[in-house]
């Protein structure tokens, strides 16, 4: 995280793990990722690091209607 922005609250952050090789890092642009969402406390070295994890299956394309029909979650936001 950059030191010049306000840190998001713990419930405003979604960690994404992409299936396969993943995608290149993107910053400050809207992205669309489809996948399965998990909600629960995540810890690293004894510190709470997040509450939301998305197992990313596809980036880009598709719309909210397709996500709703498939039973998968849609997350649109910024990565950075």
Helices and strands as residue ranges (DSSP letters): G 10-12, E 14-18, E 30-44, E 47-59, H 64-70, E 73-78
